[in-house]
Amino acid sequence: MALTSVPPNSRFYPSTHLTQPINKSVPKFIQYGNRTNVRENIDRTRLFLTSGTCKPLKLRQRRRFLTTVACALSPAEENYGEIVLSDVEVKKRSVYFGRKWNSDDIATAVVVLSMHICCLFAPFVFSWNAFWVAVSLYVITGLFGITLSFHRNLSHRSFKLPKALEYLFAYCGVQAMQGNPIDWVSTHRYHHQFCDSDKDPHSPTEGFWFSHMSWLFDTDSILEKCGQRNNVGDLQKQPFYRFLQKTYVAHPIFLGVILYWLGGFPYIVWGMGVRIVWVYHITWLVNSACHVWGNQDWNTKDLSKNNWWVALLAFGEGWHHNHHAFEFSARHGLQWWQLDMTWYIVRLLQVTNLATDVKLPSALQKQRMSFGNEAIIPS
């Protein structure tokens, strides 16, 4: 359990990089692990601070399904809702109405909507060949492209690969149609830097569907929250990634042409539409479901959760709380029973000397992140 302080006019959600010692001159809030509402949390905090019984407390949330983040609110910010089957309190805002859409917003919406419409034809053009094309591309673009390359290799530098192999896997990620590596990595690094605060590009504190997909259609919000994409200098200095950023649109079109040449319209529907939508949603579930439903085993002070069913769909990415505790780790499934297909591939690459400098959390790092080491900071 941790006490932090914030200015009275801010709406803030605890995150490791923003936690600071308590200051009695400003309103306090406290993060509780049990079901309660915002006002009860604030009242309990006041009682705690005035009781003179400030003793170190331990908080254990292992295998708990629900978590609440409570915060000091100004009167204008009390219209919070609650995400279904969770205690995550949110202030919803409309992405779709009451604002001006720019060209990037419109283009993103058109692509996402087009892929979903394409899926409607799937039952009418089904063939086993088209189905297995979709499954194969799901693994190639989802596992090798997004989870292994974009996420663990490029975003967090959890391991090193020979440049040719790094670029090959990154190109697989481009074919997932989730953006070019520079933009994808920048957004993800901002997510970790500002996790579940007002600056997080896709926190469920603004609503489940906002964190799942709506944030994609408000590209200006990332600039407003985080500023320019100045956190990806390691990628921007490489001509290959600059090339992919400039020519991003052409590459999925090129793949679509090849699929049409090989199998006609069924291959387009299954190899592009069905496969892309499937990979979209399993990736988005990591941003949404894994910050709402699941377990917490570490003292990350954010909403991240370990979610077993997302882990099965997303090649191990569902062990998201482990990931937030040890962002640098190439392995997310830290327990033997936590299936992590991406880690198994990394381990295979390591055994064959293709992956080097593979990072894993040490026993001391795990001890430091455990709930047993957390205590309230005395005032």
Order of alpha helices (4+ residues) and beta strands (2+ residues): beta-beta-alpha-beta-beta-alpha-alpha-alpha-alpha-alpha-alpha-alpha-alpha-alpha-alpha-alpha-alpha-alpha-alpha
